[in-house]
């Protein structure tokens, strides 16, 4: 997910995306802890996507 794509979305859409990614991150961490996750790079990608969304929300001046 690119920052330019995120900037085109509304604040409400970004909040929903942030919530979905946070839930996905929790699931990935549980899978990693129980050794069910084979693709460990997915956790890092999710974390970076969350950071991108938070950055765009902050640029827009929306409180989290």
PyMOL Python script that loads the backbone (N, CA, C, O; Angstrom):
from pymol import cmd

cmd.read_pdbstr("""\
ATOM      1  N   UNK A   1       0.843  -1.163   0.000  1.00  0.00           N
ATOM      2  CA  UNK A   1       0.000   0.000   0.000  1.00  0.00           C
ATOM      3  C   UNK A   1       0.896   1.236   0.000  1.00  0.00           C
ATOM      4  O   UNK A   1       1.797   1.366   0.829  1.00  0.00           O
ATOM      5  N   UNK A   2       0.636   2.136  -0.938  1.00  0.00           N
ATOM      6  CA  UNK A   2       1.471   3.318  -1.077  1.00  0.00           C
ATOM      7  C   UNK A   2       0.835   4.496  -0.355  1.00  0.00           C
ATOM      8  O   UNK A   2      -0.383   4.553  -0.187  1.00  0.00           O
ATOM      9  N   UNK A   3       1.672   5.431   0.066  1.00  0.00           N
ATOM     10  CA  UNK A   3       1.185   6.604   0.769  1.00  0.00           C
ATOM     11  C   UNK A   3       0.291   7.452  -0.127  1.00  0.00           C
ATOM     12  O   UNK A   3      -0.657   8.072   0.357  1.00  0.00           O
ATOM     13  N   UNK A   4       0.577   7.488  -1.415  1.00  0.00           N
ATOM     14  CA  UNK A   4      -0.258   8.269  -2.335  1.00  0.00           C
ATOM     15  C   UNK A   4      -1.673   7.688  -2.413  1.00  0.00           C
ATOM     16  O   UNK A   4      -2.643   8.436  -2.541  1.00  0.00           O
ATOM     17  N   UNK A   5      -1.793   6.376  -2.338  1.00  0.00           N
ATOM     18  CA  UNK A   5      -3.114   5.744  -2.308  1.00  0.00           C
ATOM     19  C   UNK A   5      -3.843   6.095  -1.029  1.00  0.00           C
ATOM     20  O   UNK A   5      -5.054   6.319  -1.038  1.00  0.00           O
ATOM     21  N   UNK A   6      -3.113   6.144   0.068  1.00  0.00           N
ATOM     22  CA  UNK A   6      -3.728   6.449   1.352  1.00  0.00           C
ATOM     23  C   UNK A   6      -4.189   7.892   1.432  1.00  0.00           C
ATOM     24  O   UNK A   6      -5.219   8.187   2.038  1.00  0.00           O
ATOM     25  N   UNK A   7      -3.426   8.797   0.820  1.00  0.00           N
ATOM     26  CA  UNK A   7      -3.799  10.214   0.861  1.00  0.00           C
ATOM     27  C   UNK A   7      -5.099  10.478   0.112  1.00  0.00           C
ATOM     28  O   UNK A   7      -5.783  11.463   0.393  1.00  0.00           O
ATOM     29  N   UNK A   8      -5.447   9.622  -0.829  1.00  0.00           N
ATOM     30  CA  UNK A   8      -6.672   9.781  -1.605  1.00  0.00           C
ATOM     31  C   UNK A   8      -7.908   9.343  -0.817  1.00  0.00           C
ATOM     32  O   UNK A   8      -9.028   9.687  -1.194  1.00  0.00           O
ATOM     33  N   UNK A   9      -7.725   8.605   0.249  1.00  0.00           N
ATOM     34  CA  UNK A   9      -8.851   8.110   1.051  1.00  0.00           C
ATOM     35  C   UNK A   9      -9.266   9.141   2.096  1.00  0.00           C
ATOM     36  O   UNK A   9      -8.492  10.022   2.469  1.00  0.00           O
ATOM     37  N   UNK A  10     -10.504   9.006   2.557  1.00  0.00           N
ATOM     38  CA  UNK A  10     -11.003   9.899   3.599  1.00  0.00           C
ATOM     39  C   UNK A  10     -10.485   9.431   4.956  1.00  0.00           C
ATOM     40  O   UNK A  10      -9.958   8.327   5.094  1.00  0.00           O
ATOM     41  N   UNK A  11     -10.648  10.300   5.953  1.00  0.00           N
ATOM     42  CA  UNK A  11     -10.177   9.975   7.303  1.00  0.00           C
ATOM     43  C   UNK A  11     -10.924   8.771   7.868  1.00  0.00           C
ATOM     44  O   UNK A  11     -10.330   7.941   8.557  1.00  0.00           O
ATOM     45  N   UNK A  12     -12.213   8.671   7.582  1.00  0.00           N
ATOM     46  CA  UNK A  12     -13.000   7.543   8.090  1.00  0.00           C
ATOM     47  C   UNK A  12     -12.521   6.230   7.474  1.00  0.00           C
ATOM     48  O   UNK A  12     -12.429   5.214   8.162  1.00  0.00           O
ATOM     49  N   UNK A  13     -12.218   6.255   6.185  1.00  0.00           N
ATOM     50  CA  UNK A  13     -11.712   5.051   5.525  1.00  0.00           C
ATOM     51  C   UNK A  13     -10.354   4.653   6.099  1.00  0.00           C
ATOM     52  O   UNK A  13     -10.070   3.469   6.281  1.00  0.00           O
ATOM     53  N   UNK A  14      -9.528   5.645   6.380  1.00  0.00           N
ATOM     54  CA  UNK A  14      -8.212   5.360   6.958  1.00  0.00           C
ATOM     55  C   UNK A  14      -8.341   4.768   8.355  1.00  0.00           C
ATOM     56  O   UNK A  14      -7.586   3.869   8.722  1.00  0.00           O
ATOM     57  N   UNK A  15      -9.292   5.268   9.131  1.00  0.00           N
ATOM     58  CA  UNK A  15      -9.507   4.725  10.481  1.00  0.00           C
ATOM     59  C   UNK A  15      -9.943   3.259  10.398  1.00  0.00           C
ATOM     60  O   UNK A  15      -9.478   2.426  11.175  1.00  0.00           O
ATOM     61  N   UNK A  16     -10.835   2.949   9.454  1.00  0.00           N
ATOM     62  CA  UNK A  16     -11.280   1.563   9.277  1.00  0.00           C
ATOM     63  C   UNK A  16     -10.118   0.674   8.858  1.00  0.00           C
ATOM     64  O   UNK A  16      -9.970  -0.444   9.352  1.00  0.00           O
ATOM     65  N   UNK A  17      -9.302   1.176   7.950  1.00  0.00           N
ATOM     66  CA  UNK A  17      -8.138   0.416   7.481  1.00  0.00           C
ATOM     67  C   UNK A  17      -7.154   0.184   8.629  1.00  0.00           C
ATOM     68  O   UNK A  17      -6.575  -0.895   8.752  1.00  0.00           O
ATOM     69  N   UNK A  18      -6.975   1.196   9.456  1.00  0.00           N
ATOM     70  CA  UNK A  18      -6.074   1.082  10.608  1.00  0.00           C
ATOM     71  C   UNK A  18      -6.577   0.019  11.574  1.00  0.00           C
ATOM     72  O   UNK A  18      -5.792  -0.784  12.079  1.00  0.00           O
ATOM     73  N   UNK A  19      -7.873   0.011  11.831  1.00  0.00           N
ATOM     74  CA  UNK A  19      -8.456  -0.984  12.727  1.00  0.00           C
ATOM     75  C   UNK A  19      -8.276  -2.395  12.165  1.00  0.00           C
ATOM     76  O   UNK A  19      -7.927  -3.321  12.896  1.00  0.00           O
ATOM     77  N   UNK A  20      -8.515  -2.548  10.872  1.00  0.00           N
ATOM     78  CA  UNK A  20      -8.366  -3.870  10.239  1.00  0.00           C
ATOM     79  C   UNK A  20      -6.916  -4.346  10.290  1.00  0.00           C
ATOM     80  O   UNK A  20      -6.654  -5.518  10.560  1.00  0.00           O
ATOM     81  N   UNK A  21      -5.981  -3.442  10.031  1.00  0.00           N
ATOM     82  CA  UNK A  21      -4.570  -3.828  10.068  1.00  0.00           C
ATOM     83  C   UNK A  21      -4.097  -4.138  11.484  1.00  0.00           C
ATOM     84  O   UNK A  21      -3.252  -5.011  11.682  1.00  0.00           O
ATOM     85  N   UNK A  22      -4.636  -3.430  12.462  1.00  0.00           N
ATOM     86  CA  UNK A  22      -4.271  -3.708  13.854  1.00  0.00           C
ATOM     87  C   UNK A  22      -4.731  -5.100  14.251  1.00  0.00           C
ATOM     88  O   UNK A  22      -4.014  -5.829  14.936  1.00  0.00           O
ATOM     89  N   UNK A  23      -5.930  -5.463  13.817  1.00  0.00           N
ATOM     90  CA  UNK A  23      -6.430  -6.817  14.104  1.00  0.00           C
ATOM     91  C   UNK A  23      -5.600  -7.872  13.379  1.00  0.00           C
ATOM     92  O   UNK A  23      -5.305  -8.932  13.931  1.00  0.00           O
ATOM     93  N   UNK A  24      -5.228  -7.570  12.144  1.00  0.00           N
ATOM     94  CA  UNK A  24      -4.405  -8.508  11.381  1.00  0.00           C
ATOM     95  C   UNK A  24      -3.039  -8.680  12.038  1.00  0.00           C
ATOM     96  O   UNK A  24      -2.496  -9.784  12.080  1.00  0.00           O
ATOM     97  N   UNK A  25      -2.489  -7.576  12.551  1.00  0.00           N
ATOM     98  CA  UNK A  25      -1.190  -7.642  13.214  1.00  0.00           C
ATOM     99  C   UNK A  25      -1.270  -8.525  14.460  1.00  0.00           C
ATOM    100  O   UNK A  25      -0.355  -9.304  14.732  1.00  0.00           O
ATOM    101  N   UNK A  26      -2.352  -8.404  15.208  1.00  0.00           N
ATOM    102  CA  UNK A  26      -2.521  -9.246  16.389  1.00  0.00           C
ATOM    103  C   UNK A  26      -2.561 -10.713  15.990  1.00  0.00           C
ATOM    104  O   UNK A  26      -1.922 -11.552  16.625  1.00  0.00           O
ATOM    105  N   UNK A  27      -3.307 -11.019  14.941  1.00  0.00           N
ATOM    106  CA  UNK A  27      -3.379 -12.402  14.466  1.00  0.00           C
ATOM    107  C   UNK A  27      -2.028 -12.928  14.018  1.00  0.00           C
ATOM    108  O   UNK A  27      -1.683 -14.077  14.291  1.00  0.00           O
ATOM    109  N   UNK A  28      -1.268 -12.095  13.336  1.00  0.00           N
ATOM    110  CA  UNK A  28       0.059 -12.514  12.883  1.00  0.00           C
ATOM    111  C   UNK A  28       1.004 -12.747  14.062  1.00  0.00           C
ATOM    112  O   UNK A  28       1.811 -13.676  14.043  1.00  0.00           O
ATOM    113  N   UNK A  29       0.897 -11.901  15.082  1.00  0.00           N
ATOM    114  CA  UNK A  29       1.759 -12.095  16.255  1.00  0.00           C
ATOM    115  C   UNK A  29       1.421 -13.383  16.979  1.00  0.00           C
ATOM    116  O   UNK A  29       2.316 -14.074  17.467  1.00  0.00           O
ATOM    117  N   UNK A  30       0.129 -13.717  17.057  1.00  0.00           N
ATOM    118  CA  UNK A  30      -0.279 -14.969  17.694  1.00  0.00           C
ATOM    119  C   UNK A  30       0.227 -16.159  16.884  1.00  0.00           C
ATOM    120  O   UNK A  30       0.737 -17.130  17.444  1.00  0.00           O
ATOM    121  N   UNK A  31       0.082 -16.076  15.552  1.00  0.00           N
ATOM    122  CA  UNK A  31       0.572 -17.158  14.700  1.00  0.00           C
ATOM    123  C   UNK A  31       2.078 -17.331  14.833  1.00  0.00           C
ATOM    124  O   UNK A  31       2.583 -18.453  14.844  1.00  0.00           O
ATOM    125  N   UNK A  32       2.788 -16.222  14.933  1.00  0.00           N
ATOM    126  CA  UNK A  32       4.238 -16.295  15.072  1.00  0.00           C
ATOM    127  C   UNK A  32       4.620 -16.929  16.413  1.00  0.00           C
ATOM    128  O   UNK A  32       5.553 -17.729  16.482  1.00  0.00           O
ATOM    129  N   UNK A  33       3.899 -16.569  17.468  1.00  0.00           N
ATOM    130  CA  UNK A  33       4.199 -17.104  18.797  1.00  0.00           C
ATOM    131  C   UNK A  33       3.910 -18.602  18.886  1.00  0.00           C
ATOM    132  O   UNK A  33       4.603 -19.334  19.592  1.00  0.00           O
ATOM    133  N   UNK A  34       2.880 -19.054  18.163  1.00  0.00           N
ATOM    134  CA  UNK A  34       2.535 -20.474  18.198  1.00  0.00           C
ATOM    135  C   UNK A  34       3.199 -21.258  17.069  1.00  0.00           C
ATOM    136  O   UNK A  34       2.878 -22.425  16.848  1.00  0.00           O
ATOM    137  N   UNK A  35       4.113 -20.625  16.365  1.00  0.00           N
ATOM    138  CA  UNK A  35       4.896 -21.226  15.287  1.00  0.00           C
ATOM    139  C   UNK A  35       4.025 -21.772  14.162  1.00  0.00           C
ATOM    140  O   UNK A  35       4.327 -22.817  13.584  1.00  0.00           O
ATOM    141  N   UNK A  36       2.931 -21.052  13.851  1.00  0.00           N
ATOM    142  CA  UNK A  36       2.077 -21.427  12.728  1.00  0.00           C
ATOM    143  C   UNK A  36       2.367 -20.554  11.509  1.00  0.00           C
ATOM    144  O   UNK A  36       1.879 -20.839  10.416  1.00  0.00           O
ATOM    145  N   UNK A  37       3.148 -19.505  11.685  1.00  0.00           N
ATOM    146  CA  UNK A  37       3.422 -18.548  10.619  1.00  0.00           C
ATOM    147  C   UNK A  37       4.695 -18.937   9.885  1.00  0.00           C
ATOM    148  O   UNK A  37       5.755 -19.077  10.495  1.00  0.00           O
ATOM    149  N   UNK A  38       4.588 -19.111   8.579  1.00  0.00           N
ATOM    150  CA  UNK A  38       5.760 -19.424   7.769  1.00  0.00           C
ATOM    151  C   UNK A  38       6.378 -18.165   7.175  1.00  0.00           C
ATOM    152  O   UNK A  38       7.597 -18.085   7.025  1.00  0.00           O
ATOM    153  N   UNK A  39       5.545 -17.182   6.837  1.00  0.00           N
ATOM    154  CA  UNK A  39       6.007 -15.961   6.197  1.00  0.00           C
ATOM    155  C   UNK A  39       6.163 -14.870   7.263  1.00  0.00           C
ATOM    156  O   UNK A  39       5.233 -14.105   7.517  1.00  0.00           O
ATOM    157  N   UNK A  40       7.320 -14.809   7.868  1.00  0.00           N
ATOM    158  CA  UNK A  40       7.527 -13.862   8.969  1.00  0.00           C
ATOM    159  C   UNK A  40       7.638 -12.423   8.491  1.00  0.00           C
ATOM    160  O   UNK A  40       7.483 -11.500   9.291  1.00  0.00           O
ATOM    161  N   UNK A  41       7.900 -12.210   7.212  1.00  0.00           N
ATOM    162  CA  UNK A  41       8.010 -10.849   6.699  1.00  0.00           C
ATOM    163  C   UNK A  41       6.656 -10.152   6.646  1.00  0.00           C
ATOM    164  O   UNK A  41       6.598  -8.924   6.583  1.00  0.00           O
ATOM    165  N   UNK A  42       5.579 -10.910   6.672  1.00  0.00           N
ATOM    166  CA  UNK A  42       4.232 -10.329   6.629  1.00  0.00           C
ATOM    167  C   UNK A  42       3.973  -9.440   7.842  1.00  0.00           C
ATOM    168  O   UNK A  42       3.275  -8.433   7.727  1.00  0.00           O
ATOM    169  N   UNK A  43       4.518  -9.793   8.989  1.00  0.00           N
ATOM    170  CA  UNK A  43       4.345  -8.985  10.197  1.00  0.00           C
ATOM    171  C   UNK A  43       4.998  -7.618  10.027  1.00  0.00           C
ATOM    172  O   UNK A  43       4.424  -6.607  10.429  1.00  0.00           O
ATOM    173  N   UNK A  44       6.170  -7.575   9.448  1.00  0.00           N
ATOM    174  CA  UNK A  44       6.855  -6.305   9.209  1.00  0.00           C
ATOM    175  C   UNK A  44       6.122  -5.440   8.203  1.00  0.00           C
ATOM    176  O   UNK A  44       6.054  -4.221   8.364  1.00  0.00           O
ATOM    177  N   UNK A  45       5.567  -6.064   7.153  1.00  0.00           N
ATOM    178  CA  UNK A  45       4.801  -5.316   6.152  1.00  0.00           C
ATOM    179  C   UNK A  45       3.558  -4.696   6.778  1.00  0.00           C
ATOM    180  O   UNK A  45       3.211  -3.551   6.490  1.00  0.00           O
ATOM    181  N   UNK A  46       2.903  -5.449   7.620  1.00  0.00           N
ATOM    182  CA  UNK A  46       1.703  -4.943   8.287  1.00  0.00           C
ATOM    183  C   UNK A  46       2.056  -3.787   9.208  1.00  0.00           C
ATOM    184  O   UNK A  46       1.332  -2.792   9.266  1.00  0.00           O
ATOM    185  N   UNK A  47       3.152  -3.911   9.920  1.00  0.00           N
ATOM    186  CA  UNK A  47       3.579  -2.848  10.835  1.00  0.00           C
ATOM    187  C   UNK A  47       3.894  -1.560  10.071  1.00  0.00           C
ATOM    188  O   UNK A  47       3.547  -0.466  10.516  1.00  0.00           O
ATOM    189  N   UNK A  48       4.546  -1.699   8.931  1.00  0.00           N
ATOM    190  CA  UNK A  48       4.862  -0.516   8.123  1.00  0.00           C
ATOM    191  C   UNK A  48       3.612   0.116   7.526  1.00  0.00           C
ATOM    192  O   UNK A  48       3.530   1.340   7.419  1.00  0.00           O
ATOM    193  N   UNK A  49       2.634  -0.704   7.134  1.00  0.00           N
ATOM    194  CA  UNK A  49       1.380  -0.166   6.622  1.00  0.00           C
ATOM    195  C   UNK A  49       0.637   0.622   7.702  1.00  0.00           C
ATOM    196  O   UNK A  49       0.050   1.668   7.424  1.00  0.00           O
ATOM    197  N   UNK A  50       0.667   0.118   8.924  1.00  0.00           N
ATOM    198  CA  UNK A  50       0.048   0.829  10.044  1.00  0.00           C
ATOM    199  C   UNK A  50       0.736   2.177  10.247  1.00  0.00           C
ATOM    200  O   UNK A  50       0.073   3.190  10.467  1.00  0.00           O
ATOM    201  N   UNK A  51       2.036   2.184  10.173  1.00  0.00           N
ATOM    202  CA  UNK A  51       2.790   3.433  10.342  1.00  0.00           C
ATOM    203  C   UNK A  51       2.459   4.419   9.230  1.00  0.00           C
ATOM    204  O   UNK A  51       2.337   5.617   9.483  1.00  0.00           O
ATOM    205  N   UNK A  52       2.313   3.926   8.000  1.00  0.00           N
ATOM    206  CA  UNK A  52       1.957   4.811   6.884  1.00  0.00           C
ATOM    207  C   UNK A  52       0.587   5.446   7.107  1.00  0.00           C
ATOM    208  O   UNK A  52       0.408   6.642   6.881  1.00  0.00           O
ATOM    209  N   UNK A  53      -0.372   4.645   7.548  1.00  0.00           N
ATOM    210  CA  UNK A  53      -1.715   5.168   7.783  1.00  0.00           C
ATOM    211  C   UNK A  53      -1.699   6.211   8.897  1.00  0.00           C
ATOM    212  O   UNK A  53      -2.337   7.257   8.781  1.00  0.00           O
ATOM    213  N   UNK A  54      -0.973   5.927   9.970  1.00  0.00           N
ATOM    214  CA  UNK A  54      -0.895   6.887  11.062  1.00  0.00           C
ATOM    215  C   UNK A  54      -0.237   8.187  10.619  1.00  0.00           C
ATOM    216  O   UNK A  54      -0.629   9.267  11.060  1.00  0.00           O
ATOM    217  N   UNK A  55       0.754   8.086   9.754  1.00  0.00           N
ATOM    218  CA  UNK A  55       1.428   9.275   9.237  1.00  0.00           C
ATOM    219  C   UNK A  55       0.471  10.117   8.398  1.00  0.00           C
ATOM    220  O   UNK A  55       0.423  11.338   8.547  1.00  0.00           O
ATOM    221  N   UNK A  56      -0.281   9.477   7.528  1.00  0.00           N
ATOM    222  CA  UNK A  56      -1.224  10.200   6.677  1.00  0.00           C
ATOM    223  C   UNK A  56      -2.324  10.833   7.532  1.00  0.00           C
ATOM    224  O   UNK A  56      -2.726  11.969   7.282  1.00  0.00           O
ATOM    225  N   UNK A  57      -2.806  10.107   8.530  1.00  0.00           N
ATOM    226  CA  UNK A  57      -3.820  10.682   9.420  1.00  0.00           C
ATOM    227  C   UNK A  57      -3.276  11.902  10.149  1.00  0.00           C
ATOM    228  O   UNK A  57      -3.987  12.890  10.333  1.00  0.00           O
ATOM    229  N   UNK A  58      -2.044  11.833  10.554  1.00  0.00           N
ATOM    230  CA  UNK A  58      -1.440  12.961  11.247  1.00  0.00           C
ATOM    231  C   UNK A  58      -1.274  14.149  10.292  1.00  0.00           C
ATOM    232  O   UNK A  58      -1.470  15.298  10.690  1.00  0.00           O
ATOM    233  N   UNK A  59      -0.917  13.877   9.052  1.00  0.00           N
ATOM    234  CA  UNK A  59      -0.799  14.946   8.054  1.00  0.00           C
ATOM    235  C   UNK A  59      -2.137  15.638   7.840  1.00  0.00           C
ATOM    236  O   UNK A  59      -2.197  16.853   7.650  1.00  0.00           O
ATOM    237  N   UNK A  60      -3.207  14.852   7.872  1.00  0.00           N
ATOM    238  CA  UNK A  60      -4.541  15.400   7.673  1.00  0.00           C
ATOM    239  C   UNK A  60      -5.049  16.118   8.918  1.00  0.00           C
ATOM    240  O   UNK A  60      -6.052  16.829   8.859  1.00  0.00           O
ATOM    241  N   UNK A  61      -4.376  15.940  10.021  1.00  0.00           N
ATOM    242  CA  UNK A  61      -4.769  16.615  11.259  1.00  0.00           C
ATOM    243  C   UNK A  61      -5.870  15.904  12.011  1.00  0.00           C
ATOM    244  O   UNK A  61      -6.572  16.521  12.812  1.00  0.00           O
ATOM    245  N   UNK A  62      -6.031  14.626  11.768  1.00  0.00           N
ATOM    246  CA  UNK A  62      -7.075  13.843  12.427  1.00  0.00           C
ATOM    247  C   UNK A  62      -6.492  13.215  13.671  1.00  0.00           C
ATOM    248  O   UNK A  62      -5.434  12.586  13.625  1.00  0.00           O
ATOM    249  N   UNK A  63      -7.184  13.387  14.785  1.00  0.00           N
ATOM    250  CA  UNK A  63      -6.741  12.748  16.030  1.00  0.00           C
ATOM    251  C   UNK A  63      -7.050  11.262  15.966  1.00  0.00           C
ATOM    252  O   UNK A  63      -8.073  10.853  15.417  1.00  0.00           O
ATOM    253  N   UNK A  64      -6.165  10.462  16.526  1.00  0.00           N
ATOM    254  CA  UNK A  64      -6.353   9.001  16.486  1.00  0.00           C
ATOM    255  C   UNK A  64      -7.042   8.543  17.720  1.00  0.00           C
ATOM    256  O   UNK A  64      -7.293   7.348  17.879  1.00  0.00           O
TER     257      UNK A  64
END
""", "prot")
cmd.dss("prot")
cmd.show_as("cartoon", "prot")
cmd.util.cbc("prot")
cmd.orient("prot")
